[in-house]
Structure formats: structure tokens, C-alpha cells
């Protein structure tokens, strides 16, 4: 037997009637459509509908729905429903392609970003360098000072300090191993609007060491009378040296700057050397100098030998001071350039090398130090002059006697910011 229930045939199913949507009546043209028709010339023999599809029949335009769908579901320009053609127009600008970039705006934004970056970098560098300055000389301890003049005056001192140098470096740089420190070179730099002047003070100058107050003890000491200029530094350091220079010249010193052997050589090496034109070759076993005539680039060791040599010249200390002036002007000319200032790979090593051993007065800022370098650079560029203190014969201990009438005239011209007309015969 068949256990399946009796199957009854299934009757026909009734399918739901799906009524197709009616095409809505055409809507009046919108202002935008009329504008587009006028733009493309409809009514003047031109086909406005650039997106015409030949697969559509004329019956579609009469409202008859054939059931065919093109897959486009957007309303057409005549407001039709499904199956009508969407609006066809080019979204690009009339000139074609992408919109032209606004270069003026881009340049403006880029300039602002660059300016902010440069200012931030400069401020950071200034703060870093200022924090490393050694403001150790207190000029307020100098007594009986002359009145201020119209120019800014600097006393620039090169000392034979061997601070921070190893025995190997002392041997390499021919500095010897003497204890303490003495002045190896001294010069006054007057930065004036009428022109900058650099005046070297031979260390063997015969001067009067006046009464002074000890920089460490605070005691007042009586005048010593005649002595060599470098003895003042040996007695009580920078403060007494400034006091002695002011007393013997009558010129007020605004700022003091001193650098030792190691710092001097390191600055030169950080700059990659300094180019010099040596007019006549010379040798000196004491300083280690061995130069041929001609233009050449001196490294730190050679530069130190160049500015320290005295025994190779008949004029001894006077010839050496001229070489010192010449080299310092060349050094400043190379250091105070965009190629150094704007190049961090040169700027930071140069600043670091100089600031490690450069000793300045308590009131000297990094800005003042920069002005000093640019004043020296101006001299090398012809904006000013360099000279020795006028000399008139010799004095005791084989020293040099200043020509005081010329010295007074020179000081008066500097103090009043007048062009310097005084000359030195040596």
C-alpha cells in the first residue's frame, strides 16, 4: 500500500498585477532649462540635448511606456520619470581642464610658513648662544672713568691662555706651558658712523699704571708709574687693563672681549680656514710659522702662528700688530657672511668654538658681539682704517713711547665721531 496521502493537484496561482507607473505630465521649463536652451541654441536649428540616445523611441516622448528601462533613473530635462535622459552638461570650466591653481595664495602661505620657521630658528639660536656667553669682566669696578663718546669702543684682547688645552695641543700650537695668562695682543676698535677704526696697542708700550681698586680684593692700590702695557693685565687682569688704557688715552672703553689661544685656533678651523694674502714669506721657530708668499688658506694652527710671530720681523711687535689686524679683519669678513650665518653646519661649530673661550664684560650681549664682528668686517671691506698707536721713539726696558699729541688728536676724533685723519709712521 502507498502510505502517502492522496495528492491533490494544485490549482493555478493568481499573480499579482503590477501596475506600471504612469509618466507624469511634462512640467513647464524651469528658468535654468530655458537658460541652457538659449545657451546651446535650441530653436535655432541646434540640438540642445547633447545626451540623446537613439535606443529610445519616439513613443517614449509621447508618454507610452514600453517597459524598457535604460537603467537611468534620474529625471530628464523635461521632468520625466524612469527611462528619461538625465541632464547632459560639462561640469568643467569653460576653459577646460582642472581649475588653475591660485599661485598668489600659495606663495603667500609658503612665505608666512618660511618666515615663521626662520624667526623661530633665529630666536632659538640667539637664546642658545646667549646662554653660553662668558660675561665675566665687571667694568663697574673700574674707577675714574672718562666720559662717554659718540662711538662704541671695544677693547679686544688676545691672551696666551692655555685653558682647556692638552699637552699635545700645546706642543702642536707651539704655545709653551707657562702658567697663568698674559696679553698677547691688544687693540681698540671704534665703531663710528663716520667710519670704523682699529688701533693696535703694542704690548711693549710704555704707559703709566694708575691707582686702581683690586677686582678681587676690593682694596685700592696706589699708582705704579711707568711700565709696559701688558704688565697691567698681569697685575690685576682685564679690569686694570681697561683702567690703564682709559687713563693713558682718555678714551672710554664700552666693551671688553678676550679670547685665548685654543679658542682662536678652533674658530678658524670651524670656518674651514681663513684665506690670506701673505705679501712676503717668513719663518719663526718660536711660533712655528713657515709661510710662502701668496694667497693661501690658513688653518687654526697656521693662523695662530701667523698672528704670534714677532722675531721674524725687524719691527718686532709693531709688525706683529699689523698682521693681527689684517688677520682679524679677514676672519670677521668670512665669519660675518650669509654663507656662515645661514649655514647651521658652520654657524654652530663657529659659535661653539668661540663662545667656549671668549670672555666678555657683563654688559655685552650677543647683539653687541655681532656689531663688533661686523665693524671689523667693515674695515677689511674699506669702510674704515687700521693703524698702530702713533709711536715717537723708545722708552725704558726697550719699550715704545707713544706720540702723545697725535694720540690726543686721535682720541678726540673718535670721541666726537669724526673721520680719523691721524696717521702712524710705524
Secondary structure as GFF3:
##gff-version 3
##sequence-region A 1 426
A	DSSP	alpha_helix	31	40	.	.	.	ID=ss1
A	DSSP	alpha_helix	58	61	.	.	.	ID=ss2
A	DSSP	alpha_helix	103	132	.	.	.	ID=ss3
A	DSSP	beta_strand	134	137	.	.	.	ID=ss4
A	DSSP	three_ten_helix	139	141	.	.	.	ID=ss5
A	DSSP	beta_strand	152	159	.	.	.	ID=ss6
A	DSSP	alpha_helix	167	172	.	.	.	ID=ss7
A	DSSP	beta_strand	183	191	.	.	.	ID=ss8
A	DSSP	beta_strand	196	200	.	.	.	ID=ss9
A	DSSP	beta_strand	206	209	.	.	.	ID=ss10
A	DSSP	beta_strand	212	213	.	.	.	ID=ss11
A	DSSP	beta_strand	220	221	.	.	.	ID=ss12
A	DSSP	beta_strand	225	228	.	.	.	ID=ss13
A	DSSP	alpha_helix	229	249	.	.	.	ID=ss14
A	DSSP	beta_strand	255	259	.	.	.	ID=ss15
A	DSSP	alpha_helix	261	270	.	.	.	ID=ss16
A	DSSP	beta_strand	274	278	.	.	.	ID=ss17
A	DSSP	beta_strand	282	284	.	.	.	ID=ss18
A	DSSP	beta_strand	289	291	.	.	.	ID=ss19
A	DSSP	beta_strand	294	298	.	.	.	ID=ss20
A	DSSP	alpha_helix	300	308	.	.	.	ID=ss21
A	DSSP	alpha_helix	317	335	.	.	.	ID=ss22
A	DSSP	alpha_helix	338	341	.	.	.	ID=ss23
A	DSSP	alpha_helix	344	357	.	.	.	ID=ss24
A	DSSP	beta_strand	359	361	.	.	.	ID=ss25
A	DSSP	alpha_helix	366	380	.	.	.	ID=ss26
A	DSSP	beta_strand	384	388	.	.	.	ID=ss27
A	DSSP	beta_strand	391	395	.	.	.	ID=ss28
A	DSSP	three_ten_helix	396	398	.	.	.	ID=ss29
A	DSSP	beta_strand	399	402	.	.	.	ID=ss30
A	DSSP	alpha_helix	404	415	.	.	.	ID=ss31
###
